[in-house]
Amino acid sequence: MKKLILALLLFAPAGLLAATSAQPPAAVLLRSYYRYLVTQQVGAQAQTLTAQLPERVGAEVRSALAAWTGQRMELVRQELTAHFGDRGRQQFEQFFTTYSEAEGRNDPHYLQTLCDALGAKPYPADYAALRQLGLNAWLKPDIQASSQFLGDVQTWLQLQQKTPNMPTLAAWLTRDVPAARPPAAPHAAPRPQPTVAQQLASAEAPLPEFQPEPEQAGANPLDSFIAQRKERRERAVKEAQEGMAQVASERQQAEQEVASKKQAEAQAEAEAMKAHAQRLAAAETDALEQEKNSWSSKLKGIVGATISAAGGAFFGGIGAQAGQMAANLIFQNVPALGGAPATVPTTPPTQ
């Protein structure tokens, strides 16, 4: 048997898998791995809910699931980036591959090596026991968010069949989120118009005293006419440009007013739909809580269940391809950057 590869820098000083400010790399990677798998399990369960439903309803669920999954994966990405920097994707993908393969064949040597890196004493009996420890230490917020989402989706699907004018799933899921007020559209400043008094004063103002221009020797009388015509032309062009600018400003202002009106109408409609969703949810409080608790128990059971080598950790997949797909989802196809590997067991020992 080859010698186990293990380089340890940090251990968990505050107990088994304790969430501390200075966690070993193995803890960050294993927690991210578990959180990814829980999120994937939510997707698998959501698909079963919409298997026999109309396409329109299924499309709403898929859209909501994509948004929710993106939010959960962003949390995982932030933690990996905060701990590993630019090497976060590389470290996670490598850990996913190695861990999933070792767990798939129930490798006890890798389990012991990993638990040493975690500072987990006494050693868990198997991978299911390790997941149970991770569930208690790390995954409670994730299970709560996941069961809340699935419970809301399932209740919405049930209400769809018996409630007329049912709000959209997006409005249903965000019913308790305060609506953001859109910024007021800027208004173009109107061109100042002269008052009646100003117009009368301008009309009654005396003409300036005529001052004949001194005659210059050899001056061409046509030069003065040409200059005056040029001046009138320039003044006309300037006035026309000012007029066009004013027309454009007024048109822009009118367009902004129409856009603001449409935005206000859409905002009012969204708020009305959200208020309708809140009233329905208030009437379904017991059902929502029951569905949430049911999904919480189901997800906890899946996390702690014994896996098979074919299926992977609760549908997580096994091997390099599964690790690459997971990294793509978390990092949204951001390419992995080079760097030294993390000080965690990344190569499972061979017997």
Residue pairs with C-beta under 8 A, 6 or more apart in sequence:
1 109
1 349
1 350
1 351
2 349
2 350
3 349
4 109
4 113
4 345
4 349
5 345
5 346
5 347
5 349
6 113
6 116
6 117
6 345
7 343
8 24
8 116
8 117
8 343
9 24
9 25
9 343
10 22
10 23
10 24
10 25
10 343
11 24
11 119
12 18
12 20
12 23
12 24
12 27
12 118
12 119
12 120
13 20
13 119
14 20
16 118
16 119
16 120
16 121
16 133
16 137
17 27
17 118
17 120
17 133
17 134
17 137
17 138
18 137
19 137
19 138
23 83
24 117
24 118
24 119
24 343
24 344
25 83
25 84
25 91
25 117
25 342
25 343
25 344
26 114
26 117
26 118
26 342
26 344
26 345
27 118
28 79
28 80
28 83
28 84
29 80
29 91
29 92
29 95
29 99
29 342
29 344
30 95
30 99
30 114
30 118
30 134
31 79
31 134
31 138
31 139
32 76
32 79
32 80
32 92
32 330
33 92
33 95
33 96
33 99
33 316
34 131
34 134
34 135
34 138
34 139
34 142
34 303
35 72
35 75
35 76
35 138
35 139
35 142
36 73
36 76
36 96
36 316
36 326
36 329
36 330
37 303
37 313
37 314
37 315
37 316
38 139
38 142
38 143
38 146
38 299
38 303
38 314
39 69
39 72
39 73
39 142
39 146
40 314
40 315
40 316
41 146
41 299
41 302
41 314
41 315
42 65
42 68
42 69
42 146
42 149
42 150
42 299
43 65
43 69
44 315
45 150
45 295
45 298
46 61
46 65
46 150
46 153
49 61
49 150
49 153
49 154
49 157
50 57
50 58
50 61
50 62
50 157
53 61
53 157
57 157
57 160
60 168
60 169
60 170
61 153
61 157
61 169
63 169
63 170
64 153
64 169
64 170
64 173
68 149
68 173
69 329
72 142
72 145
73 329
73 330
76 330
77 88
77 330
77 331
77 332
80 88
80 89
80 91
80 92
80 330
81 88
84 91
84 92
84 342
85 339
86 337
86 339
87 336
87 337
87 338
87 339
87 340
87 342
88 331
89 327
89 330
89 331
89 334
89 335
89 336
89 337
90 336
90 337
90 338
90 339
90 341
91 341
91 342
91 344
92 323
92 326
92 327
92 330
93 323
93 324
93 326
93 327
93 336
94 323
94 341
94 346
95 323
95 342
95 344
95 346
96 322
96 323
96 326
96 327
97 319
97 320
97 322
97 323
98 110
98 345
98 346
98 347
98 348
99 110
99 114
100 312
100 313
100 316
100 317
100 318
100 319
100 322
100 323
101 318
101 319
101 348
102 110
102 111
102 114
102 348
103 127
103 307
103 312
103 313
103 318
104 307
104 309
104 312
104 318
105 309
106 126
106 127
106 309
107 348
107 349
108 126
109 348
109 349
109 351
110 345
110 348
110 349
111 123
111 124
111 126
111 127
111 130
112 123
113 345
113 349
114 130
114 344
114 345
115 121
115 123
115 124
115 130
117 343
117 344
117 345
120 130
120 133
124 130
124 132
124 133
126 306
127 307
127 313
128 304
128 305
128 306
128 307
131 303
131 304
131 313
132 303
132 304
135 143
135 300
135 303
135 304
139 303
143 296
143 299
143 300
143 303
144 296
146 295
146 299
147 292
147 293
147 294
147 295
147 296
147 299
148 292
149 173
150 291
150 295
151 288
151 291
151 292
151 294
151 295
152 172
152 173
152 288
152 291
153 169
153 173
154 291
154 295
155 284
155 287
155 288
155 291
156 166
156 169
156 172
156 173
158 287
159 166
159 280
159 284
160 166
163 280
165 276
166 280
167 175
167 273
167 274
167 276
167 277
167 280
168 273
171 270
171 273
171 274
171 276
171 277
172 277
172 280
172 281
174 274
175 274
175 277
175 278
175 281
176 278
179 267
179 270
179 271
179 274
181 267
182 263
182 267
184 260
185 256
185 257
185 259
185 260
185 263
186 256
187 253
187 256
187 257
188 249
188 250
188 252
188 253
188 256
189 249
190 250
190 253
191 246
191 249
194 202
213 224
281 288
302 314
303 314
305 314
307 313
307 314
309 318
312 318
312 322
316 322
316 326
317 325
317 326
327 336
